[in-house]
């Protein structure tokens, strides 16, 4: 009748998470020990996971031959690339931003460096979250940072992938499903600073003390310039930042292969105004009413709140890079069809068009597969003299770029992923008890019986 004092308390509601991993990508801007101390202060129970930016080259690298500006970008498997990930990343950055870059071309070169770092950082974070068995990947971008990234993407021609890249939530299906969430994108920096001050977290989000755009404008790259503009607007007209961030949340991805043709538009205008989805739903409802044995509820015995959560999870946008026919092999986001031809037809790459030499390399022209913003990243106007060979330069790229260009039939079936047992070294709270009867020794995935699932759900609902 009475519960023993020595018996641990088992909460009625199952814990919503079993482990929090603080992923930190070492890109040289902050020492690892300083980041570790900051994470230990803000989240003592989190597991600090340092990651290397050059880990994108751990699976190998492939040589990409860059010809003259605006020319092809050939993937060459015959030329051996660097086996050292750090050397490969350094060689790629030296090609993107050469040492002999003219002063007028430094901002564009710095913009290319920041773009390639951002692509690699997102890939490293996604891979680490998938390998460690994380259910969701959370970014700490505020409304000001979201607005700056939105303007930066539009200015660099990446507006086609902004609905996915800056979405508030997105299911990313690669080796396994991963939920990417931006929980702070609707909060202004002032709100975050008030939360930090009221909870004694210290100063996490730094705020500039100057409000003039001329005094804080950083014109070294497009990303820093847009961030300076947003910071100056944040001091005077903070509602503008909220408007820009809110407008970005309304963007919807529309594949070019699904655009309506003239005949489809005519049929839609002349036909009925009832959508196909509603017609199918009416037919399904009539069939369900005719069949009394069929359960009309798609999610039985989980309650109204549980059903609402399931429907909300189903309505989140799904994206699978391997199933996208026009996925960019460098950033893994959708690419526009004919982006390279459109840019070549509207750009002046040489003062003597007839003097261009025919390509001497056989392989895959990477330029025809990239999206518009990634074409800009590999469009290097000047090449360093020490690596130039016959008007071309060799730049190492990660092996996943070549793997993404293979046909789907050659990739083979996706291997089944088994989550490894990850040690949990962070101290646990005494009042935190797993919802598995008898407790558990680790936080690795464990099979749970159906009776235990029903008991846990029933205790949560009742």
BADREN-793183 format. One line per field, with one value per residue (C-alpha): residue number from 1; residue in three letters; x, y, z. Coordinates in Angstrom, 1 decimal. Example, Ala and Ser with C-alpha at 12.3 -4.5 7.8 and 13.67 -1.06 7.14 Angstrom:
// residues 2
num = c(1,2);
residu = c(ALA,SER);
east = c(12.3,13.7);
north = c(-4.5,-1.1);
up = c(7.8,7.1);
***
This chain:
// residues 462
num = c(1,2,3,4,5,6,7,8,9,10,11,12,13,14,15,16,17,18,19,20,21,22,23,24,25,26,27,28,29,30,31,32,33,34,35,36,37,38,39,40,41,42,43,44,45,46,47,48,49,50,51,52,53,54,55,56,57,58,59,60,61,62,63,64,65,66,67,68,69,70,71,72,73,74,75,76,77,78,79,80,81,82,83,84,85,86,87,88,89,90,91,92,93,94,95,96,97,98,99,100,101,102,103,104,105,106,107,108,109,110,111,112,113,114,115,116,117,118,119,120,121,122,123,124,125,126,127,128,129,130,131,132,133,134,135,136,137,138,139,140,141,142,143,144,145,146,147,148,149,150,151,152,153,154,155,156,157,158,159,160,161,162,163,164,165,166,167,168,169,170,171,172,173,174,175,176,177,178,179,180,181,182,183,184,185,186,187,188,189,190,191,192,193,194,195,196,197,198,199,200,201,202,203,204,205,206,207,208,209,210,211,212,213,214,215,216,217,218,219,220,221,222,223,224,225,226,227,228,229,230,231,232,233,234,235,236,237,238,239,240,241,242,243,244,245,246,247,248,249,250,251,252,253,254,255,256,257,258,259,260,261,262,263,264,265,266,267,268,269,270,271,272,273,274,275,276,277,278,279,280,281,282,283,284,285,286,287,288,289,290,291,292,293,294,295,296,297,298,299,300,301,302,303,304,305,306,307,308,309,310,311,312,313,314,315,316,317,318,319,320,321,322,323,324,325,326,327,328,329,330,331,332,333,334,335,336,337,338,339,340,341,342,343,344,345,346,347,348,349,350,351,352,353,354,355,356,357,358,359,360,361,362,363,364,365,366,367,368,369,370,371,372,373,374,375,376,377,378,379,380,381,382,383,384,385,386,387,388,389,390,391,392,393,394,395,396,397,398,399,400,401,402,403,404,405,406,407,408,409,410,411,412,413,414,415,416,417,418,419,420,421,422,423,424,425,426,427,428,429,430,431,432,433,434,435,436,437,438,439,440,441,442,443,444,445,446,447,448,449,450,451,452,453,454,455,456,457,458,459,460,461,462);
residu = c(UNK,UNK,UNK,UNK,UNK,UNK,UNK,UNK,UNK,UNK,UNK,UNK,UNK,UNK,UNK,UNK,UNK,UNK,UNK,UNK,UNK,UNK,UNK,UNK,UNK,UNK,UNK,UNK,UNK,UNK,UNK,UNK,UNK,UNK,UNK,UNK,UNK,UNK,UNK,UNK,UNK,UNK,UNK,UNK,UNK,UNK,UNK,UNK,UNK,UNK,UNK,UNK,UNK,UNK,UNK,UNK,UNK,UNK,UNK,UNK,UNK,UNK,UNK,UNK,UNK,UNK,UNK,UNK,UNK,UNK,UNK,UNK,UNK,UNK,UNK,UNK,UNK,UNK,UNK,UNK,UNK,UNK,UNK,UNK,UNK,UNK,UNK,UNK,UNK,UNK,UNK,UNK,UNK,UNK,UNK,UNK,UNK,UNK,UNK,UNK,UNK,UNK,UNK,UNK,UNK,UNK,UNK,UNK,UNK,UNK,UNK,UNK,UNK,UNK,UNK,UNK,UNK,UNK,UNK,UNK,UNK,UNK,UNK,UNK,UNK,UNK,UNK,UNK,UNK,UNK,UNK,UNK,UNK,UNK,UNK,UNK,UNK,UNK,UNK,UNK,UNK,UNK,UNK,UNK,UNK,UNK,UNK,UNK,UNK,UNK,UNK,UNK,UNK,UNK,UNK,UNK,UNK,UNK,UNK,UNK,UNK,UNK,UNK,UNK,UNK,UNK,UNK,UNK,UNK,UNK,UNK,UNK,UNK,UNK,UNK,UNK,UNK,UNK,UNK,UNK,UNK,UNK,UNK,UNK,UNK,UNK,UNK,UNK,UNK,UNK,UNK,UNK,UNK,UNK,UNK,UNK,UNK,UNK,UNK,UNK,UNK,UNK,UNK,UNK,UNK,UNK,UNK,UNK,UNK,UNK,UNK,UNK,UNK,UNK,UNK,UNK,UNK,UNK,UNK,UNK,UNK,UNK,UNK,UNK,UNK,UNK,UNK,UNK,UNK,UNK,UNK,UNK,UNK,UNK,UNK,UNK,UNK,UNK,UNK,UNK,UNK,UNK,UNK,UNK,UNK,UNK,UNK,UNK,UNK,UNK,UNK,UNK,UNK,UNK,UNK,UNK,UNK,UNK,UNK,UNK,UNK,UNK,UNK,UNK,UNK,UNK,UNK,UNK,UNK,UNK,UNK,UNK,UNK,UNK,UNK,UNK,UNK,UNK,UNK,UNK,UNK,UNK,UNK,UNK,UNK,UNK,UNK,UNK,UNK,UNK,UNK,UNK,UNK,UNK,UNK,UNK,UNK,UNK,UNK,UNK,UNK,UNK,UNK,UNK,UNK,UNK,UNK,UNK,UNK,UNK,UNK,UNK,UNK,UNK,UNK,UNK,UNK,UNK,UNK,UNK,UNK,UNK,UNK,UNK,UNK,UNK,UNK,UNK,UNK,UNK,UNK,UNK,UNK,UNK,UNK,UNK,UNK,UNK,UNK,UNK,UNK,UNK,UNK,UNK,UNK,UNK,UNK,UNK,UNK,UNK,UNK,UNK,UNK,UNK,UNK,UNK,UNK,UNK,UNK,UNK,UNK,UNK,UNK,UNK,UNK,UNK,UNK,UNK,UNK,UNK,UNK,UNK,UNK,UNK,UNK,UNK,UNK,UNK,UNK,UNK,UNK,UNK,UNK,UNK,UNK,UNK,UNK,UNK,UNK,UNK,UNK,UNK,UNK,UNK,UNK,UNK,UNK,UNK,UNK,UNK,UNK,UNK,UNK,UNK,UNK,UNK,UNK,UNK,UNK,UNK,UNK,UNK,UNK,UNK,UNK,UNK,UNK,UNK,UNK,UNK,UNK,UNK,UNK,UNK,UNK,UNK,UNK,UNK,UNK,UNK,UNK,UNK,UNK,UNK,UNK,UNK,UNK,UNK,UNK,UNK,UNK,UNK,UNK,UNK,UNK,UNK,UNK,UNK,UNK,UNK,UNK,UNK,UNK,UNK,UNK,UNK,UNK,UNK,UNK,UNK,UNK,UNK);
east = c(0.0,2.8,5.8,9.2,11.5,14.4,12.5,13.3,10.4,9.2,7.5,4.1,5.1,7.9,11.0,11.0,14.7,17.4,20.5,21.5,24.6,26.2,27.8,30.7,32.5,36.0,36.5,39.3,37.1,36.9,39.2,37.7,38.4,36.6,33.6,33.7,33.7,30.8,28.7,29.5,28.3,25.0,24.1,25.9,24.1,24.9,27.5,30.1,31.0,33.8,33.8,36.4,35.5,37.8,36.0,34.1,37.2,37.5,35.8,38.4,38.6,38.4,40.2,38.2,39.8,38.9,39.5,39.2,36.5,33.1,34.6,33.8,34.6,35.7,35.8,38.9,39.3,42.6,44.5,45.1,43.9,45.3,44.7,45.1,41.7,43.4,45.6,42.7,40.6,43.5,44.2,40.5,40.4,43.7,42.1,38.9,40.8,44.3,47.1,47.5,43.9,43.5,42.3,39.0,38.3,38.9,35.2,34.0,36.7,35.9,32.2,33.2,35.2,32.3,29.9,32.0,32.6,28.9,28.1,30.7,29.6,26.0,27.0,29.3,26.5,23.9,26.3,27.3,23.6,22.8,25.7,25.0,21.4,19.9,16.2,16.5,19.2,18.5,20.2,20.5,19.8,17.8,15.4,18.2,20.5,17.7,17.0,20.6,20.9,17.8,19.1,22.5,21.0,18.9,21.8,23.9,21.3,20.3,16.6,15.4,16.7,15.8,12.4,14.3,17.6,15.8,12.7,11.5,11.4,12.4,12.6,16.0,16.1,19.6,21.0,18.1,15.4,16.6,14.4,16.1,14.6,15.2,13.4,14.8,14.1,11.1,12.9,14.7,18.2,16.7,14.3,17.1,19.2,16.3,15.9,19.6,19.7,16.5,17.9,21.5,23.0,25.5,25.9,25.6,24.2,26.5,25.0,26.8,27.0,26.9,23.7,25.0,25.3,28.4,30.3,29.6,29.3,31.6,32.1,34.6,32.0,28.3,27.4,29.1,27.6,24.0,24.6,25.8,22.7,20.4,22.2,21.8,18.1,17.8,18.7,16.3,13.6,13.4,10.1,11.8,13.9,10.8,9.1,12.1,12.3,8.5,8.5,11.2,9.0,6.3,8.5,7.4,9.6,8.1,10.1,10.4,9.3,5.9,5.2,1.9,2.0,-0.4,-2.6,-2.8,-3.8,-6.5,-7.9,-7.9,-9.7,-12.3,-12.9,-14.3,-12.9,-12.8,-9.3,-8.2,-7.2,-10.7,-12.3,-10.2,-10.9,-14.7,-14.4,-12.4,-14.9,-17.8,-15.9,-15.2,-18.9,-19.8,-17.4,-18.4,-15.4,-12.9,-11.7,-12.4,-9.7,-6.2,-4.5,-6.5,-6.1,-3.5,-5.8,-6.6,-3.3,-1.3,-3.2,-2.5,1.2,1.3,-0.5,1.8,4.8,3.4,2.8,6.4,8.2,10.2,13.4,15.5,18.6,19.0,15.5,15.8,16.7,18.1,19.9,23.1,26.0,27.9,25.2,22.7,19.8,17.6,19.3,17.6,17.6,19.9,21.5,24.9,23.5,21.5,24.6,26.9,24.5,24.4,28.0,31.2,34.0,36.5,37.2,38.0,35.3,36.8,40.2,38.8,40.6,38.6,38.5,41.2,39.8,37.2,34.8,31.7,31.2,30.3,29.1,26.0,25.0,25.5,23.0,23.4,25.0,27.4,28.5,29.4,31.5,33.7,33.9,37.4,38.5,42.2,44.4,47.5,50.6,52.1,49.2,48.3,48.8,48.0,45.4,43.7,43.9,43.2,41.0,40.2,36.5,35.0,34.2,30.5,30.3,31.2,29.0,26.0,26.5,26.2,22.9,20.5,20.7,24.5,24.2,22.6,20.1,20.5,22.2,20.3,21.6,22.2,22.7,25.9,26.0,27.2,28.7,27.1,29.8,27.8,26.5,22.9,20.4,19.3,15.6,15.8,14.8,14.2,10.6,11.8,11.0,14.0,16.1,18.7,22.5,23.0,21.2,21.6,18.5,16.8,13.9,10.7,7.8,4.4,2.9,5.5,4.7,0.9,1.6,3.7,1.2,-1.7,0.2,0.9,-2.7,-4.4);
north = c(0.0,2.3,3.0,2.4,5.3,3.5,2.8,5.4,7.5,6.7,9.7,9.1,10.9,9.4,11.6,13.4,12.9,10.6,12.5,16.0,16.3,19.7,19.5,21.9,22.2,23.4,25.9,27.8,30.7,29.5,27.2,23.8,24.2,27.5,26.0,23.1,25.4,27.4,24.3,23.0,26.2,26.5,22.8,20.7,17.5,17.8,15.7,17.9,16.5,18.3,17.8,18.6,20.7,18.7,15.5,15.8,14.5,11.5,9.3,10.4,13.2,13.6,16.0,18.7,20.4,24.1,25.6,29.3,31.4,30.3,27.1,23.5,21.9,18.3,15.6,13.5,10.2,9.5,12.2,11.2,13.8,14.4,11.6,14.0,15.7,18.8,19.2,18.7,21.3,23.8,23.2,23.8,27.0,28.2,27.6,29.4,32.3,32.5,34.4,36.6,37.8,41.4,43.8,44.5,40.7,39.9,40.4,37.9,35.4,35.7,35.1,31.9,30.8,31.4,29.6,26.5,26.5,26.8,23.8,21.6,22.6,21.7,18.4,17.6,18.4,16.3,13.3,13.5,13.7,10.7,8.6,9.3,8.4,11.9,12.3,16.1,18.6,22.0,25.3,28.4,31.0,34.0,36.1,38.5,35.7,34.1,37.4,37.9,34.4,35.0,38.2,36.6,33.6,35.8,38.1,35.0,33.4,30.7,31.7,28.4,26.4,28.9,27.2,24.1,25.6,28.2,26.2,26.2,22.4,19.8,16.0,15.2,11.6,10.5,7.4,7.8,10.3,13.4,16.3,19.7,22.4,26.2,26.9,30.4,31.8,33.9,35.4,38.7,39.2,41.5,38.7,36.2,38.6,39.1,35.4,35.0,37.7,36.5,32.9,33.9,32.3,35.1,36.8,34.3,36.5,39.5,42.8,45.6,48.9,51.1,51.7,53.5,51.4,53.3,52.6,48.8,47.9,45.1,44.9,42.1,39.6,39.4,37.5,40.0,42.9,41.6,40.8,44.4,45.7,43.5,44.6,48.3,47.7,45.9,49.0,51.4,49.4,46.0,45.2,45.1,42.2,40.3,41.0,39.7,36.5,36.1,36.4,33.7,31.3,31.6,30.5,27.2,25.0,24.3,21.9,23.0,19.6,20.2,23.6,23.7,23.9,26.0,23.0,22.1,25.7,25.6,22.4,23.6,26.8,25.0,22.2,21.9,24.0,21.0,19.7,16.2,15.7,16.6,14.3,11.4,12.2,12.1,8.8,7.3,8.6,7.0,3.7,3.9,4.5,1.5,-0.8,-0.9,-3.2,-0.6,1.8,5.4,6.8,6.6,6.8,4.8,4.8,7.6,10.5,13.8,15.4,12.4,12.4,16.1,15.6,12.8,14.9,17.9,15.6,14.3,17.8,18.7,19.0,15.9,16.0,13.1,14.1,10.7,10.7,14.2,14.0,17.5,17.6,19.6,17.2,19.9,21.3,18.4,20.9,21.0,22.7,24.6,23.0,24.7,27.1,26.8,27.5,30.5,32.0,31.3,33.1,36.2,36.4,37.7,35.3,36.2,39.2,36.8,34.2,32.5,31.9,29.4,26.1,22.8,20.8,18.2,16.3,13.6,13.2,14.7,18.4,19.3,22.8,21.3,19.5,22.3,24.8,28.5,29.5,26.5,27.5,30.9,29.2,27.3,30.3,31.4,34.3,34.0,30.9,30.7,30.4,27.5,25.1,26.2,23.7,24.5,27.1,24.8,24.1,21.1,21.5,18.6,18.0,15.5,12.0,12.5,14.9,12.1,9.6,11.9,11.9,8.2,6.8,5.5,2.0,1.9,3.2,0.0,-0.4,1.8,-0.1,-0.6,1.6,0.2,2.9,2.3,2.3,5.8,6.2,8.9,10.5,13.5,13.4,12.3,13.9,11.7,12.3,11.3,7.7,6.1,4.9,1.3,-1.0,-1.9,0.9,0.7,0.8,3.0,5.4,3.3,2.2,-0.8,-2.9,-2.2,-4.6,-3.6,-4.0,-1.5,1.0,0.7,1.2,4.2,5.8,5.1,6.6,9.7,10.1,9.3);
up = c(0.0,0.9,-1.3,0.1,0.6,-1.0,-4.2,-6.9,-8.0,-11.5,-13.1,-14.8,-17.9,-20.0,-20.4,-23.7,-24.3,-23.0,-24.0,-25.2,-27.4,-27.9,-31.3,-31.9,-35.3,-34.9,-37.7,-36.0,-34.7,-31.1,-29.2,-28.3,-24.6,-24.5,-26.2,-23.8,-20.8,-22.2,-22.8,-19.3,-17.8,-19.9,-20.0,-17.4,-18.3,-22.0,-23.8,-25.5,-29.0,-30.8,-34.6,-37.2,-40.3,-42.4,-41.5,-44.8,-46.4,-44.2,-46.8,-49.4,-51.9,-55.7,-57.9,-59.7,-62.7,-62.9,-66.3,-67.1,-65.5,-66.7,-68.1,-67.2,-63.9,-64.5,-61.9,-62.5,-60.7,-62.5,-60.6,-57.0,-54.5,-51.0,-48.5,-45.5,-44.7,-43.3,-46.3,-48.7,-47.0,-47.0,-50.7,-51.6,-49.6,-51.3,-54.7,-53.8,-52.2,-53.8,-52.1,-55.2,-55.1,-56.1,-53.6,-55.4,-55.6,-51.9,-50.8,-53.4,-52.6,-48.9,-49.7,-51.5,-48.5,-46.1,-48.3,-48.6,-44.9,-44.3,-46.6,-45.0,-41.4,-42.1,-43.6,-40.6,-38.2,-40.0,-40.3,-36.6,-35.5,-37.7,-36.5,-32.8,-33.2,-32.5,-33.2,-33.9,-34.8,-33.3,-34.5,-32.3,-35.0,-33.7,-35.8,-36.6,-37.8,-39.8,-41.5,-42.3,-43.8,-45.8,-47.4,-48.0,-49.8,-52.0,-52.9,-53.9,-56.0,-53.5,-53.2,-54.7,-51.7,-49.0,-48.3,-47.1,-45.9,-43.6,-42.8,-39.2,-39.3,-41.9,-42.1,-43.6,-44.9,-45.8,-44.0,-41.5,-40.8,-38.9,-37.8,-38.3,-36.2,-35.7,-32.4,-31.9,-35.3,-34.1,-31.1,-31.3,-29.7,-27.0,-26.0,-25.8,-23.7,-21.3,-20.9,-20.3,-17.7,-15.9,-15.7,-14.9,-18.0,-18.6,-22.0,-24.8,-27.6,-28.0,-29.1,-30.9,-28.9,-32.0,-33.9,-37.0,-40.1,-41.3,-38.1,-38.0,-41.7,-42.5,-46.3,-46.3,-47.6,-48.6,-45.4,-43.1,-45.0,-44.7,-41.0,-40.4,-42.2,-40.0,-36.8,-37.7,-38.4,-35.1,-33.1,-34.9,-36.6,-34.9,-36.5,-39.9,-38.8,-37.6,-40.9,-42.9,-40.8,-40.9,-44.7,-45.0,-43.0,-45.7,-48.5,-50.1,-52.3,-55.7,-57.9,-61.5,-62.8,-61.2,-62.7,-64.5,-68.2,-70.3,-71.0,-67.3,-66.4,-69.1,-67.8,-64.3,-65.3,-67.4,-65.0,-61.5,-58.7,-56.3,-55.8,-56.4,-52.8,-51.5,-54.1,-53.0,-49.4,-50.1,-51.8,-48.9,-46.4,-48.3,-48.4,-44.7,-43.9,-46.1,-44.3,-40.6,-39.7,-40.7,-38.0,-38.9,-36.7,-38.3,-34.8,-32.3,-28.6,-28.4,-27.5,-29.2,-28.1,-29.4,-32.6,-33.1,-32.5,-35.0,-37.6,-37.0,-37.5,-40.7,-42.1,-41.7,-45.1,-46.1,-48.2,-49.3,-51.3,-52.8,-54.3,-55.7,-59.4,-59.5,-56.1,-56.1,-55.4,-53.4,-51.0,-51.4,-51.9,-55.0,-58.1,-60.9,-64.3,-66.8,-64.2,-65.8,-69.3,-68.1,-66.3,-69.3,-71.7,-69.5,-68.4,-70.1,-69.3,-71.9,-74.2,-77.0,-77.3,-80.2,-78.4,-76.0,-76.2,-76.5,-73.3,-73.0,-70.1,-70.2,-67.3,-65.7,-66.0,-62.5,-63.5,-65.2,-62.0,-59.5,-58.3,-59.1,-55.7,-55.8,-59.3,-57.9,-55.2,-57.7,-60.1,-59.2,-61.4,-60.5,-60.1,-58.0,-60.3,-58.3,-59.0,-62.5,-65.3,-68.9,-68.0,-65.4,-61.7,-59.6,-56.5,-54.1,-53.3,-50.9,-52.1,-51.5,-54.5,-56.9,-55.1,-55.5,-59.3,-59.6,-61.0,-58.4,-59.8,-59.2,-55.6,-54.5,-51.7,-48.7,-45.9,-42.7,-39.9,-36.5,-33.8,-31.9,-28.1,-27.2,-23.8,-21.7,-19.5,-18.3,-14.7,-14.4,-12.1,-9.2,-9.8,-13.5,-14.0,-17.4,-18.1,-18.7,-15.8,-13.8,-15.2,-17.8,-17.8,-20.9,-23.2,-26.3,-28.2,-26.6,-27.7,-25.6,-25.5,-26.7,-23.2,-21.8,-24.6,-23.9,-20.1,-20.7,-23.1,-20.7,-17.7,-19.8,-21.0,-17.7);
***
